Amino acid sequence: MSVCSRDGISKRAKQYSNLKYSLALFDTLYLLILLFLFQFLGLSAGFSEALSKAGIPGYLLLPVYLALGMAGCSVLNFPVHFYSSFILEHRFCLSTQKIKDWFFDEFKGQLVSYFLALICFGVFYEVLRHYPRGWWFIISLFWILFSLVLARVTPVLLIPLFFKCTRISDEGLKQRVMQLADTMKVRVLDIFEVNLSSKTVKANAALAGLGSTKRVILADTLMNKYSQDEIMVILAHEFAHFRLRHLLKLIAMSSCATVVSFYLIFKTSAQVLSFFNMFSLGDIAALPVIIIYFILMGIILAPLQNLVSRRLEVQADLMAIRVTGLKGAFVSTMEKLASQNLADRSVHPLIKAYFFDHPPIDERIALAQALPQ
């Protein structure tokens, strides 16, 4: 039987998911080991010193260090990343992307990541230099504000870098979406369709942006295979997040995690740096230590953040069904998404804790079916 056959979807979804979990764990541990060895063996200090001896001006040390460091890390991680994001997706018939397009997207993604990292770490070192005692609080505020700016510009700057976005031409659907938004008291400026089918067969929808950039984004893989009722219940779920102020709650949670992370670095970095025979967090050679901190904090906080997110998703599901009255459409949507995206429908609690910011599909269906007609 071909792996792309629609038979045995549950078995294929479990195989696909288990591989993704394993690769994600390996990727995280691999990156931690690389960063640790790069710091522990003195390679970071040697690299930084070599750049200085090469006559690179001080103001260019961070840009050059970061560019070469990210390039080296990408090369070392390429086999795992290529298998996870390209080979595996094609193996399970989830990707429609050609290899040259994949490489071009990777190049664009690396450029975006580089410039965002350069801004964040550039501000980090500048603030650290001028405010040696209170830097952790100032940097926390900057990173929080910067994340809000990113959320605002994502639908108008970042998404169009990777997908073609056009206003939907189905006036009937547009009118229904706008009526739903009005009913749920959510301000939507426009509705866009993205050509997700150019890269994947998976389906998705979102209410993206903040303020004047807020817009509905529908994947063409969703619009072509789902009824209007199913699309309505999906969007009602997205609108419910805004109506219930879930975005503000998630921003507050993320902000607290940011402040805690930087305060922890402030309080413990001296001891950690001494282990690596370093003396100053302001030394660019200590950058891997900062990244290690955030990876470890992400691992520690992931179960709590995912737990909170899953509870908010349940609230959004309940509101979507209550507002639209489309319980049957909700269940059929979940069934379709599980099949189309090869979702792991029922998972071990440990897997759910670390990998699921949404409840597993079977839990969402059971919740809907338990509601009165």
QUIFENVEN-V377632 format. One record per helix or strand of 2 or more residues. SS is the DSSP state (helix for helix, strand for strand). FROM is the first residue (numbers start at 0). TO is the last residue. If there is no record, write none. Layout:
ss->SS from->FROM to->TO
ss->SS from->FROM to->TO
This chain:
ss->helix from->8 to->39
ss->helix from->42 to->52
ss->helix from->57 to->90
ss->helix from->98 to->129
ss->helix from->134 to->161
ss->strand from->164 to->166
ss->helix from->170 to->182
ss->strand from->190 to->193
ss->helix from->195 to->197
ss->strand from->204 to->207
ss->helix from->210 to->212
ss->strand from->214 to->218
ss->helix from->219 to->222
ss->helix from->227 to->242
ss->helix from->245 to->274
ss->helix from->283 to->323
ss->helix from->326 to->339
ss->helix from->348 to->354
ss->helix from->360 to->368
